C-alpha cells in the first residue's frame, strides 16, 4: 500500500500508483518500483481483535522511519454489548436444546419436530394399547422401541430442554445484574463474561 506524504504528514491514503501517476511507467511488481517524490510504502499490520468493538483503519503513522497501518478501535456501548451478550445466550440455548442428547450410547434428536414425533407416538400408542412402536431412523433403518423406553426418552428430552432453559435464565439474570465496580467497568465485565458455563451435559 502507498500514501502521499507532505511535510511529514499523510495527505492522501491509500493511493493507486498507476492512477495517481498515469504518465509514469511502473513495473508489474510494484515492490520493485522507484517511487515518485512524496510517495511512501505503508507497511501492513495485523487487524486487532477486540471483542464488542468496531475496528477500522486509521491514518498511517511514522515510527523509526517506517510508515505503518494504524487501527482505530471504538468499543460498543454498554447497552449494545448487553444486547449482543443476550443474543449469544439465546443462540447457545438454541444450539443446546436442538443439539441432541446421547442416551445409553444412542444419539437422540431433541429438535422440536423430533420431540413432537415422540410425544405423538406415546399418545397414539397408549390410545391403541400398544406395548411398543416402530421408528424410522435417520439412516433409513427401523427400530422397535417399547412404550416404557419411549416415555423414558421423552422424559430425558424434556429434562434436557428444561435444564437448558434454566441455564439461559441464569445467564440472563447474571448479565442483567452486572454493574460497575471499583475495579472494573461494566464493559470490562461484559467482555469477560463466559456464556458457555452451566449448560446441561448432552450425555445421559
Steps between C-alpha positions, in 0.01 A plus 500: 500500500610855431434846635573856396702691759533876533703664778527164669121472514270265307317702236334211317461133587475250355600582147517304176842575355401444138188715525671768708794522258363395157803640315750284686569142396518270801620139496246221547644433843446829680727391784788557256373836380689822547247715681428860399591771746253525784383140469576249774433134559259432786582177680204283586418406858269239647141603555454497878241266641292698747184347640182706478668782309510646152846499342585716200820610335642832607763732354847344460763612749877538476712310751875446471491609137225256402143593410255240633128430508312605809165385632229691683306296757158628606342295779126438479282665760406304812145463372623369165729247666224388736272437202779308322564287807132416540483408132800269548324333793185454290706344220678273747165390644376413152815300425475307826127431490505380139846339502383160618590282797672166530286258700648159580747543215238598243465846350151642554385802304359780714370748243133594528388282209670188642362566847150544362531177304588310817220660699249415226621139491452474878148644493385292202677188625328521837162562339551187289628295791837439336797378702753609236524711188716493186712805419662602173860598572697774323716234327183349343502206740213407730507427870242374744470692827293395798250751632687515831826582322323755284362675809850494652642659184229767503571576865874525431436748218268703719753505783777603263296786358385621839858502625596699190225755568611526863862556394394773258288666770796497739719667237235763423472584869877507552553734203217727616659521846839625377589846631820700513737432789807677633720263304310444175263682270180344374663464155798311646271262684291442190816416303606250768158338537497130408174383345622139458455397864205332667348321202381138531721210398361346178604152618259325733 
